[in-house]
Amino acid sequence: MKRTFHGRAARARLRGVTLIEVMVVVVILGLVSGAVALAVFPQLLKAKIRTTRMNARVIRNAANAWRSEHAGDECPTPSMLRDAELVDEGKLTDAWETPYRIVCKDTHTVVISLGPDRKEGEDDLVEPEPVAMAP
């Protein structure tokens, strides 16, 4: 026995989804994903900065240990610290894949990351952080 559908409700069940309805769903998904991206990307940058600072601290401690063992005036490089097995291979570059710089002045050791722009400037991350002088 052949079944027949009658009325508007039956035809609506058979017609499927229109192109306009699909486009509305795509636009809504795009707006939601844009809002999520706006919330996530700043947190990603903060996480990269925290990771870079922690790794710079590890490198600074390793450089100080290296300097105490080697009584010379030579300042170690990140690769020298790796060869001496004082730091892991993954800690030789910052979160933006730029090698750290180690600067030795007298008894002070400073580790510098060039930051997100990979150029020397005001956004460089320095460990230990510079202390601002009171006016």
FENHU-V167003 format. One record per residue. N is the residue number from 1. PHI is phi in degrees with one decimal (999 if undefined). PSI is psi as a letter, one per 20 degrees, with the letter a starting at -180 (* if undefined). OMEGA is omega in radians with two decimals (NA if undefined). Layout:
# FENHU-V167003
((N	PHI	PSI	OMEGA) (N	PHI	PSI	OMEGA))
This chain:
# FENHU-V167003
((1	999	p	-3.10) (2	-86.2	p	-3.10) (3	-95.8	p	3.14) (4	-117.9	q	3.12) (5	-103.4	q	3.13) (6	-126.0	q	2.99) (7	93.3	r	-3.09) (8	-66.8	g	-3.12) (9	-61.1	h	-3.13) (10	-68.0	g	3.12) (11	-66.9	h	-3.13) (12	-64.6	h	3.12) (13	-67.4	h	-3.08) (14	-88.3	h	-2.97) (15	-76.6	h	3.13) (16	87.4	b	-3.05) (17	-107.8	p	3.14) (18	-84.6	r	3.13) (19	-63.9	h	3.12) (20	-62.1	g	3.14) (21	-63.8	h	3.10) (22	-65.1	g	-3.14) (23	-63.9	h	3.11) (24	-62.5	g	3.13) (25	-63.9	g	3.13) (26	-64.0	g	3.12) (27	-63.8	g	3.13) (28	-62.4	g	3.11) (29	-63.4	h	3.09) (30	-63.8	g	3.11) (31	-64.7	g	3.14) (32	-66.0	g	-3.13) (33	-67.6	h	3.06) (34	-64.9	g	3.11) (35	-65.4	h	3.11) (36	-65.2	g	3.13) (37	-62.3	g	3.11) (38	-62.6	h	3.14) (39	-83.1	h	-3.02) (40	-86.4	g	-3.03) (41	-60.1	g	3.07) (42	-62.0	h	3.11) (43	-68.0	h	3.10) (44	-64.6	g	3.10) (45	-63.2	g	3.11) (46	-61.3	h	3.13) (47	-65.7	h	3.11) (48	-64.6	h	3.12) (49	-65.7	g	3.11) (50	-61.6	g	3.14) (51	-62.6	g	3.14) (52	-63.7	g	3.12) (53	-63.1	g	3.14) (54	-63.7	g	3.12) (55	-65.6	h	3.10) (56	-63.6	h	3.10) (57	-63.4	g	3.11) (58	-62.8	g	3.13) (59	-64.3	g	3.13) (60	-62.7	g	3.11) (61	-62.6	g	3.11) (62	-66.0	g	3.12) (63	-64.8	h	3.09) (64	-64.7	g	3.09) (65	-64.7	g	3.13) (66	-63.1	g	-3.14) (67	-65.9	h	3.13) (68	-71.3	h	3.10) (69	-78.8	h	-3.10) (70	-109.2	n	-2.99) (71	-70.3	j	-3.12) (72	-78.9	r	3.14) (73	-87.0	i	-3.07) (74	-70.0	p	3.10) (75	-96.3	p	-3.09) (76	-72.7	q	3.00) (77	-101.7	r	3.09) (78	-56.7	h	3.13) (79	-68.6	h	3.07) (80	-65.2	h	3.12) (81	-67.4	h	3.08) (82	-65.5	g	-3.14) (83	-63.3	h	3.10) (84	-82.8	j	3.13) (85	59.6	k	3.08) (86	-94.1	h	3.06) (87	-137.9	q	3.09) (88	-79.8	q	3.13) (89	-57.2	h	-3.08) (90	-68.5	i	-3.10) (91	-95.6	j	-3.09) (92	-80.8	i	3.12) (93	-123.7	q	3.14) (94	-79.2	a	-3.08) (95	-66.6	i	3.14) (96	-107.6	j	3.08) (97	61.8	k	3.07) (98	-106.3	p	3.14) (99	-62.6	q	3.05) (100	-70.0	q	3.02) (101	-111.5	p	3.09) (102	-113.4	p	3.13) (103	-120.4	p	-3.14) (104	-111.8	p	3.07) (105	-130.7	o	-3.11) (106	50.5	d	-3.13) (107	-100.0	j	-3.11) (108	-97.8	p	3.07) (109	-120.1	p	-3.13) (110	-124.6	p	3.09) (111	-113.4	p	-3.05) (112	-124.1	p	2.96) (113	-113.3	p	-3.11) (114	-73.4	i	3.06) (115	82.7	a	-3.03) (116	-61.3	h	-3.09) (117	-84.9	i	3.11) (118	59.0	k	3.11) (119	-130.5	q	3.09) (120	-64.9	p	3.14) (121	174.7	a	-3.06) (122	-71.8	h	-3.09) (123	-88.8	j	3.12) (124	-62.0	q	3.09) (125	-99.0	p	-3.06) (126	-119.4	p	3.09) (127	-122.8	p	-0.02) (128	-74.9	q	-3.14) (129	-60.8	p	3.13) (130	-63.8	q	3.12) (131	-91.6	p	3.13) (132	-76.0	p	3.13) (133	-82.6	q	3.12) (134	-72.3	q	-3.13) (135	-70.5	*	NA))
